[in-house]
């Protein structure tokens, strides 16, 4: 069988699974469909690599001590803006294609083309959803940052507030950590809801918060299991970058300011390896949380039983 055509469908998790089993299933499906994943993500990943390399190169080598001519400065600025826009567009295309892959590989679409068409129709809707997530993240940082800064400022100008600040600072740090954890879990489940359910904007947000808070403990345990595995898997992938960084560092004279900048070859290698790692690891991350979400629905809503009943009724309907 051609690996490009291997679609697991929801039959892989027709009954409740353990957390490790879900991760194993995700990696197995990822391995079976690696050709399709590379084919779908290769072009936007290459565009991201090119634009990111040029942007980082301009930031490192374009900002020299000597002021360049106005024409050269304007040209470098234009190239930098163009590459930044290219990175943004490539990131949007990559996100759409990743979500379409998960929709297909989790069995909510009959083909990759159908899943991609569905996600492309929801492009601006998804942009609004991602914008809302970024806005929520900014609010979290601003809220806890303001409270933390205010308490420290009051303790500085009024000694009476030192005791209050000593109690509030760790509380604010814990609150910020819990807020970030909830934000991460909601967005992780939200990505699965977007891929696997046909809901409107408000429905996605409502379902994301519902599943996060009703199965908070299981979701945290699954995240720990998955990111432990992905950390072990990604360690060898990051090893070549570490080796090349040490080689590049040893090849430069650290006593000269110019040598403090990494070589252009190292900049390209880092960006290339980052793009390659993202292309390989992002799909398995989304796929794992997609399977986890399907498992939650099987446990809470009996989705597996509903599919089995529908399959049993189908031959009867065909016979009629």
N, C-alpha and C positions, 0 to 999 in steps of 0.2 A: 504493500500500500504506500502511495506517495505521502511523505511526511507533511506536505503542504495541505493535504486534504483531511488530516486527522482532526476531527472535532469531537471533543469528549462528551458534549451535551450534559444534561443534568443527571443522566443515568449513573454517573460515577458516585454520586452522593444521594442515592435513593433512600438511604436510611441515615440516622444520626451517626456522625463520625467523631472520633477523638481529635484533639487539637493537633497532635503530631501527624495523624492520618491525613488531615486536611492539607497540611504543609507538604507532605509527601506526594499527595495527589496533584497539588499545584505544580510541583517541580517535575513530576512525570509528564503532565500535559504540556508544560513549557518545553521539555526536552523533545517530545514528539512533534511539536509544532515550531521548532526553532527556525526552520527554513522560512516558513511564512512570516515569523516575527522579524527576521532580518530583512526579508524582502519588503515588508511594509514600512519598517522604520529606518532603512538604510539612507534614503534620500534626505528626509528632514534631519537626521543625525549628521549627515555630511555637511549640510548647510549650516547647522549649528556649529560644527567644528570649524568651518571656514570663517564664519562671522566672529565667533568667540576668539579665535586665534588672532585675527586682525585687530579686534578691539583691545585685547590684552596687550598685544604688541605695541599698539599706539599708546596705551597708557604707560607702558614701561619705557619704550624707546622714543616715543614722540614728544614727551615732556622733558626735553633737555634743558640744561641751564641756560644755554644760549637761545635767545629769542629768535625764532625763524622769521623769514619774510612773511608779510601779510598774506600773500597769495598761497604760500605753502601751508601756513597755519589754517587758512580757510579750507584748503583742499583736505588737510588731515581731519579737520572738524567734520566736513561733509562725509568723508569716508567712515569716520567713527559713528556718526548718526545713522548712516546707511547700514552699517554692520549691526548696530544696536537694534534697528528695526527688523533686520533680517533674523537676528536671534529671537526676537519676540514672535515674529510670524512662524518661524520654525518650531518654537516651543508650543505655540497654539496647535499647529498641525500635528506635532508629536503627541500632544495630549489627546486630541480627537482620535487619532489612530490607535493609541493605547486603549482608550475606552471602548473603541469599536472592536479591538481584538478581544477584550475581556467579554464583551457582549456575545461575540461569536463563540469563543472557547468555553463559555459557561452554558451554552445551549439556548440563549435567548434569541438567536438569529440563525437562519438556515445556512447562511454563507457569510464570508467576510465582506463581500460586496454589499449585501443587505445591511449588515451591521454598520459599515462605514457610511452608507447612505443615510441611515437613521441618525447617526451622530452628527453628520454634516448638516442635516436639516435643523438640528438643535444648537448650531454653532453659537449664535448670539445669546441664546438662552444659557448655554454653558459659560460663556464669557461673563454674563451677569452673575452666575452662581459663583464663579471663581473670584470675581470682584467683591462679592459679598463676604466670601471667606477671608480675603485680604483685609477688607475693612474691619471685620471682627477681630482679626489678629492685631491690627493697629490699635483698636480700642482696648484690647487686653493690655498691651504694652503701655499705652498712655494712662490707663486707669491705675494700674499697680505702680507704674513709675512715678506718677503724680503723688500718690499717697506715700510712697517711700521717700521721695524727695522732700515733701512737705514735713514729714515727721523728723527727718534729719535736720532740716532748716530750723524748725522750732526748737529742737534740742540744742542747736548751736547758739541761738540767741536767747534762750530761756532755760536755765539749768533745771527748772522744775519739770521740764518735758523729757529730761534724759531717761528717767525710769520708764515713761510711757513709750519713748522711742525704742528703748532696749527690748521692750515686749512687742512692739508693733513691727519692727524690722524683720525678725524671723517669721512673724505671722504673715507679713506681706510677701516674703520670699516663698513661703509654703503656698499661699494663695495664688501667686503667679504660677508656680509649678503645677498646681492642680488645674488651674484654668488652661494652661498650655496642654496638659494631658487630655482634658475634655475636648479641647479644640482639635487635637490630633485624632482622637477616636471618632469624633463626629465627622470629620472630613474623610477619614478612611472608610467608614460605613457609608457616608454620603456618596463616595465614588462608586461603591458597589450598587447602591440604590439607583444612581443615574444609569448605570450600565444595564441593570437587570429588571427594572420596572418602568412602565410607561406612565409616569406621573408628571404633573405640572410642577412649576417652581416651588410653590408652597408645599405641595405634597412631598417633594424630595426632602425639604428641610424638616418637615414634621416627622417623616418616617426615620430620618437620620437621628434626630434627638430621641425618638421613641426607642429605637433599638439600642442606642448607646446607653441610656439610663436604665432600661429594663434588663439588660444583660451586661452591665458594666464590668462585673468581676470576670466573667468569661471572656469578654473582649480584651481586658487587660492581660489576662493569662495567655490568650492567643497571641497578643502583640509581643509579649516577652518571649514566647516560644519561637515565633517567626523571626524576630530580629536577632535572636541568639543564633539561629540557623543561618540567616543571611549574613551575619557578621563573620561566621566561620567560613562561609562560602566566598565572601568578598575579600577576605584577608589575602589569599594568594593573588587575587586580581590586582590589588593595590600594591603588592610587593614590587613589581617592576618599576613603578613610579618612585618608590622609596630608593631603590638601587640606583636608578638614573639620577635622582636628586643628589645622592651622595657622590656619585661620579662627577656630576657637574660642579658640585661644591668644591671637590678636591681639585678640579681643573682650573679654578679661578683664584686669583690673588685677592684675598679678603682685605688686604690693607689698602686697596685702591677703591675709591668710591664707584668708579665705572664698573669694576668687577663685582660689585654688590648685586648688579642686575643679572638675572639668569640669562643664559644663552637663548637665542631664538629657537634653537633646536629643542631645548628643554621646554620652552613655552609650547611649541607645537606638540611635543610628545605628551605633556600633561593634558592639554586640551583633547588630543586624540584619545587618550586612555579614559578620560572622563566621559567623553561622548560614547565610547564603546561600552563602558561599564553601565551607563544609564540605559543604553539601548537594550542591554541584556537583563538588567536587574529590575527596571521599572515594570515590565510586563509580569514578571513572576510575583512581584509585590502586589500589584492590583489583582492578579489572578488568585492569590492566596486569600485576600480579603473578600473577593467575590465568592469563592467556595465557602468561606466562613459565613457569609451572609445567607447563602442558600441553605447551609446547615441550620442556621438560626430559624429560618422560615420552616424548615422541615420539623424542627422541634416545637415551635410555637403555633404554627398554622396548619401543620399536616400537609404541606405542599406535596411531599412525596406520595402520600396516599391519594391526593386528588389527581395526580398525574397517572397513578396506577389505575384508578377507577376510569379515567378518561381512556386509557389504553385498552381496558377490558371492554368498554362500550363501543370502541371504534369498529371491531369486527362485526358486531351486531348491526351497527348502522350501515356498514358496507354491504352486509347481506340483505338488508331491507332494500 
